[in-house]
Amino acid sequence: IDGFPRFEVYATQPGGGNQVWQSRLFVNGHTGNVGIGTRSPAARLDVSGDLRVAGAADVVGNLRFAGLDAVGSGTRVRVVWGAVDTTGSIEAGQGFTISKNGTGRYLITYTVPFVGQPTVVATRVHMDLLTNAGASVQAGATAVVDYAAAGSAIVATANPSGSLADGSFTFVAIGPR
């Protein structure tokens, strides 16, 4: 059928009276991709449905999540994170833009807004994001989240005396998808 080599395992659908068949496992003979619950696997293993691992799952390489569930709540969440330098340039992360709104104030705008209010945590980085300042670090320099909404957040950075001052920071926003 479909004109290419493959291996498929079929099973009857519940309530189908053993008359309605559905593909449960599919192996594409050209790509070697395996689909469980899908006849068009887009990766080496493509699972359409829930996955449960009872033992260890060792990942060699990158592990990407299209969606996470908050433990115990069933709420799907997503994460946006970033590192921003004193000028407001994005040094790391994606899914957001930054604009400076005066001395020590940075507006984070999420490329795709959360569907509800996220939790946002920010940490001030002393001087340069990639420099270990050693004993010269100023522990009083802070970053605080001044505003957190579904589409944006404001982070304010301060010097050790508590006055607004431009500063590098990192942040994590976790909220409902």
Secondary structure, 3 states (H helix, E strand, C coil): CCCCCEEEEEEECCCCCCCCEEEEEEEECCCCCEEECCCCCCCCEEECCCCCCCCCCCCCCCCCCCCEECCCCCCEEEEEEEEECCCCCEEEECCEEEEECCCCEEEEEECCCCCCCCEEEEEEECCCCCCCCHHHCCCCCEEEEEEECCCEEEEEEECCCCCECCCEEEEEEEEEC
